[in-house]
Amino acid sequence: MKPSEFKKWRKDRGLTQEQAAKKLGLKKRAIQYYETGKRDGKDFKIPKTTELACYAISLGVEHYRGPQDLESDS
């Protein structure tokens, strides 16, 4: 995910940087790094986990409780 794609994702959902940080479980500063692609003047890549979290939120998944215990269903 490129910084411009991340910013578009946030804006398309009508989220402020602070709201996006809260939804993703991050600090607002991390959101700023993601949107500029820089941290302390160096290139910064958006982690795959954040990209996947954005995708999940886009699908309406707000919470993940882990894989279901199949043995408990028997």
C-alpha positions in Angstrom: 0.0 0.0 0.0 1.4 3.4 -1.0 1.1 6.5 1.2 -1.4 8.1 -1.2 -3.5 4.9 -1.2 -3.5 4.9 2.6 -4.6 8.5 2.7 -7.3 7.9 0.2 -8.5 4.9 2.3 -8.8 7.1 5.4 -10.5 10.0 3.6 -12.9 7.8 1.7 -14.1 6.6 5.2 -14.4 10.2 6.5 -11.8 9.5 9.2 -9.5 12.0 10.8 -5.9 10.9 11.4 -6.8 10.4 15.0 -9.9 8.3 14.3 -8.0 6.2 11.8 -5.3 5.6 14.5 -7.9 4.5 17.0 -9.6 2.1 14.5 -6.2 0.6 13.6 -4.9 0.5 17.2 -2.1 2.9 16.4 -0.8 6.3 17.4 -1.7 9.4 15.3 2.0 9.8 14.6 2.1 6.4 12.8 -0.8 7.6 10.6 1.3 10.6 9.7 4.2 8.4 8.8 2.0 6.2 6.6 0.6 9.2 4.7 4.0 10.9 4.0 5.9 7.7 3.5 8.7 9.2 5.7 9.9 8.8 9.3 12.7 10.9 10.6 13.5 11.9 7.0 13.9 8.2 5.9 11.6 6.2 3.6 8.9 4.3 5.6 6.8 1.4 4.4 3.3 0.7 5.6 3.4 -2.7 7.3 1.4 -5.5 5.6 -0.5 -6.0 8.9 -1.8 -2.4 8.6 -2.7 -2.9 5.0 -4.7 -6.0 5.9 -6.4 -4.2 8.8 -7.5 -1.5 6.4 -8.9 -4.1 4.1 -10.8 -5.8 6.9 -12.2 -2.5 8.1 -13.3 -1.8 4.6 -15.3 -5.0 4.7 -16.9 -4.1 8.0 -14.7 -6.3 10.2 -13.9 -4.2 13.3 -12.9 -6.9 15.7 -11.0 -10.2 15.3 -11.3 -12.8 18.0 -9.0 -15.4 16.5 -9.7 -18.7 14.9 -12.6 -20.7 16.3 -11.9 -23.7 18.4 -13.3 -26.5 16.2 -13.2 -29.0 19.0 -15.6 -26.9 21.1 -18.2 -27.1 18.2 -18.3 -30.9 18.4 
